Amino acid sequence: MNELAITVIGPDRTGIVADVSEALAGVGANLSDSTMTRLRGHFAMTLICTGPTAEDVEKALLPLTGVLTTVRAVAPEADADVAGEPYLVSVHGADRLGIVAAVTRVVAAAGGNITDLTTRLTGPLYVLIAEVDVPPGSADDLAARLAVAAQELGVDVTLRRAESDVL
């Protein structure tokens, strides 16, 4: 079975999620993972689906006007156990260049893996929320490293344990 990574980007409009998901369902693409958001008036969607070939999905998405789509085959995710502990990193402060770079570098240096990251600029306030998997027993060290970065950036940073998803 084919596994595909698909992106859709374009100006936001009513019905875009319905149009994309109907086109994919029409060719038998089963959505397994997806993220969709509106970014300053632009729509962005990234998803993983299984089923048809990349060529079939490209043809199905072709009639969608005003959006840029990409489709590529990907290897299925290995069924590895999650090695890290789930945490949330949140950053609040005045907008300035380099916040994302500095915070994500600290997480990476501590062996953490970022599994989701969202940023939002609201007036002068910059907010970053990241879900991270942290190596077992390393949260205190990461919190200390983040505190140093926060002071250098002039922002507030918090690290807290996240609840695991319950399905």
PyMOL commands that set and color helices and strands:
alter all, ss='L'
color gray80, all
select helices_A, chain A and resi 16-26+54-61+99-109+139-153
alter helices_A, ss='H'
color red, helices_A
select strands_A, chain A and resi 2-11+30-39+42-51+68-73+85-94+113-122+125-134+155-161
alter strands_A, ss='S'
color yellow, strands_A
deselect
rebuild
show_as cartoon
